[in-house]
Amino acid sequence: MQTKTIQPIHVLCFETRTSFQEILRFVRVEARKLYQDAIRNDLEITGPVYWVYEGADGRPDTVFTLTIALPVTPPSHAIDSLYQLKQLETFECIGETLYGNWDGLINIYGSLFGEIMSQKLIMSGQSREIYLNMDFENPERNITEVQVGILK
C-alpha cells in the first residue's frame, strides 16, 4: 500500500446521485458514451476511466455522488456535449492495485481501510477506482487501482 498525492486532473465527466443497489445501470454505458463524446468533440484522451465515489459507505442503499470521469487535455475550443468538463482536485490517498476480477474489490477496500485505521489516518469521504485495463470476457486480466482519500 502506498500513500500518495494525485495532482489535479482535467476530465470530461458524468455525475449522478445513486446507490450501490442502482449502480449497475452505469457499468459499460456511461464510460463508452464519454469516449464517444470526447472523440466527437476532438478532445485528446489522456488516461483511463475513473469512477469517483463521494459519500459512499459500502451499504447498498446509501445514496452518494458518482462521477465517471475520462481524463482529457483541456480543450482550446468550445465543445458540444451533454457531459461537463471539470478538474478533479488534488487528492491525498492510500492506494492499492487489484489484478483480476472485480469480486476482489471488497478485499482491496478491506485492506486499505485496515491500513488507514492502523496508521490512524482520517478518511476524506472520497474514493476512486481507476480502470487501467478492463476485460469483460477475461476478468482475470482486469487491472484496477483503488484509492481511498485521506486528510493530511
C-alpha positions in Angstrom: 0.0 0.0 0.0 1.1 3.4 -0.9 0.2 6.9 0.4 0.4 9.4 -2.4 -0.7 12.8 -3.7 -2.6 12.7 -7.0 -2.2 16.0 -8.9 -5.3 17.8 -10.4 -6.7 16.0 -13.5 -8.8 17.6 -16.2 -11.8 15.4 -17.1 -14.9 15.0 -19.2 -17.4 13.6 -16.8 -20.8 12.2 -16.0 -22.2 12.9 -12.5 -25.2 11.5 -10.7 -26.6 10.6 -7.3 -27.0 6.8 -6.9 -26.6 3.8 -4.6 -24.8 0.5 -4.9 -28.2 -1.1 -5.5 -28.6 1.1 -8.6 -25.1 1.4 -9.8 -25.0 -1.4 -12.3 -27.1 0.6 -14.8 -24.0 2.8 -15.4 -21.5 0.0 -16.0 -20.4 -0.3 -19.6 -22.8 2.5 -20.5 -21.5 6.0 -19.4 -17.8 5.3 -19.9 -18.5 4.2 -23.5 -20.5 7.4 -24.1 -17.8 9.5 -22.6 -15.2 8.1 -25.0 -17.6 8.6 -28.0 -18.3 12.2 -26.9 -14.6 13.0 -26.4 -13.8 11.8 -29.9 -16.8 13.6 -31.4 -15.5 16.8 -29.8 -11.9 16.2 -30.9 -10.7 16.0 -27.3 -7.4 14.4 -26.5 -7.9 11.5 -24.1 -5.0 11.4 -21.6 -5.8 8.5 -19.3 -8.1 5.6 -18.2 -11.6 5.9 -16.9 -12.1 7.0 -13.2 -15.1 6.1 -11.0 -15.1 8.6 -8.1 -17.4 7.9 -5.1 -18.2 10.8 -2.8 -20.0 9.8 0.4 -20.3 6.1 -0.3 -20.2 3.9 2.8 -20.4 0.5 1.3 -24.1 0.0 2.3 -26.3 -1.0 -0.7 -29.0 1.7 -0.1 -26.8 4.7 0.8 -27.1 7.4 -1.8 -23.8 9.0 -2.8 -22.4 11.1 -5.7 -20.8 9.1 -8.5 -18.6 10.7 -11.1 -17.4 8.7 -14.1 -14.5 10.7 -15.5 -12.4 10.5 -18.6 -9.1 12.4 -18.4 -8.7 14.9 -21.3 -6.5 17.8 -22.3 -8.4 21.0 -21.6 -9.8 22.0 -25.0 -8.9 25.2 -26.7 -12.3 25.3 -28.4 -16.0 25.1 -27.2 -17.4 21.7 -27.1 -21.0 20.4 -27.8 -21.5 17.8 -25.1 -24.1 16.5 -22.6 -21.2 16.0 -20.3 -19.2 18.5 -18.3 -15.6 19.5 -18.3 -14.1 19.9 -14.8 -11.0 19.3 -12.8 -10.6 16.6 -10.2 -8.7 18.4 -7.5 -5.5 17.3 -5.7 -6.2 14.0 -4.0 -4.4 12.7 -1.0 -4.9 8.9 -0.7 -3.7 5.5 0.1 -3.9 3.1 -2.8 -3.5 -0.5 -3.9 -3.8 -2.2 -7.3 -6.2 -5.1 -7.9 -5.1 -7.6 -10.6 -8.0 -9.7 -11.6 -11.8 -10.0 -11.2 -13.6 -7.1 -9.6 -15.0 -9.5 -7.0 -11.7 -8.8 -5.3 -12.5 -5.2 -4.7 -14.1 -5.9 -1.3 -10.8 -7.4 -0.2 -8.8 -4.4 -1.5 -11.1 -2.0 0.3 -10.9 -4.0 3.5 -7.1 -4.0 3.3 -7.0 -0.2 2.7 -9.4 0.5 5.5 -7.3 -1.7 7.8 -4.2 0.2 6.9 -5.9 3.6 7.4 -7.0 2.5 10.9 -3.6 1.1 11.8 -1.9 4.3 10.7 -4.6 6.4 12.5 -5.4 8.3 9.3 -8.7 10.1 8.7 -10.7 9.3 5.5 -11.9 12.2 3.4 -15.1 10.5 2.2 -14.0 10.1 -1.4 -12.6 7.0 -3.1 -11.6 6.4 -6.7 -11.3 3.4 -8.9 -9.0 3.8 -11.9 -9.7 1.2 -14.6 -6.2 0.6 -16.1 -7.4 -2.4 -18.0 -10.9 -3.8 -18.4 -11.5 -7.2 -19.9 -15.2 -8.2 -19.7 -14.6 -11.5 -21.3 -11.5 -12.4 -19.3 -11.9 -10.6 -15.9 -8.7 -12.1 -14.5 -6.9 -9.6 -16.9 -8.5 -6.6 -15.2 -6.2 -4.1 -13.6 -7.8 -1.6 -11.2 -6.2 0.9 -9.0 -8.2 1.7 -5.9 -7.6 4.9 -4.0 -9.2 5.9 -0.7 -8.9 9.6 0.2 -7.3 10.7 3.4 -7.0 14.0 5.1 -3.5 15.4 5.7 
